[in-house]
Amino acid sequence: MITKERFVKLLKFIKTQSKKQEKFVKALEELSPKSYCDCYLYAEYETELVHLLSEILNDDTDDIGHFLYDLDWLNKSKIEKEKCPQEDGKTIYSSPETLYDYLVNKKESK
């Protein structure tokens, strides 16, 4: 099992590396006017790390991926409220910490 602190730290690491990658791509595009550049330096590592976390926490519904990519870390300015996972009219998770709690409770109830 992974601790909540370690889980949160790893999700924040993913976010940090993703931002670095975005800055790098923007720099490449500035150096190459009128050209589209993409460079996914960390994509394979990130994918494997997300799969590993999902495996550890039995995340068979991809809540981790949903949180990271579809909900953009629940950045309210970028997502529509209806995309947030709901159960009985309440948001299931709203942070890396509550995502961890949700996944652990779901795993324990199986």
HELIX and SHEET records of a PDB file:
HELIX    1   1 LYS A    4  LEU A   31  1                                  28    
HELIX    2   2 ALA A   43  ILE A   56  1                                  14    
HELIX    3   3 ASP A   63  GLY A   65  1                                   3    
HELIX    4   4 HIS A   66  ASP A   70  3                                   5    
HELIX    5   5 ASP A   72  LEU A   74  5                                   3    
HELIX    6   6 LYS A   81  LYS A   83  5                                   3    
HELIX    7   7 PRO A   96  GLU A  108  1                                  13    
SHEET    1   A 2 GLN A  86  GLU A  87  0                                        
SHEET    2   A 2 LYS A  90  THR A  91 -1                                        
END                                                                             
